[in-house]
Amino acid sequence: MAFRGGLDPMDTGVLAAIRRLPKHKKVIEELVLGSESFRNICGDLAEAELALQRWEASEAPGAAARRDEYRHLIDGLEAELRQAIHERQTRHSGRHGG
C-alpha cells in the first residue's frame, strides 16, 4: 500500500497512538522521537487497527473470532503505550534537585 502526503507507516502509528490517547499527545511525540520500541508499538497499533477494520467488514467464517483477537491485541498495545507514558511521566516528575 502506498502512503500519500509523505506519511509512512510510522506516522500512521503515531497518529493511531494519539487518536487513542489524545490527552498524552505531547508525551507520545516525545517518546516517538527518543524510543524505537515505542515507535514499534505505535506501528503495531496502526496495523492492528487496520486489520480490525478489514475483519469488521468481513462476512467470512471465523471473522467474529478474528475481530475479538484484534480487539484484544489493540487493548494490549494500548496498555503498553500507557505504561511507557506513565514511566516517562514518573521519570520526569521524579527529578528533584538536592
Secondary structure as GFF3:
##gff-version 3
##sequence-region A 1 98
A	DSSP	alpha_helix	9	20	.	.	.	ID=ss1
A	DSSP	three_ten_helix	22	24	.	.	.	ID=ss2
A	DSSP	alpha_helix	25	34	.	.	.	ID=ss3
A	DSSP	alpha_helix	36	56	.	.	.	ID=ss4
A	DSSP	alpha_helix	63	93	.	.	.	ID=ss5
###
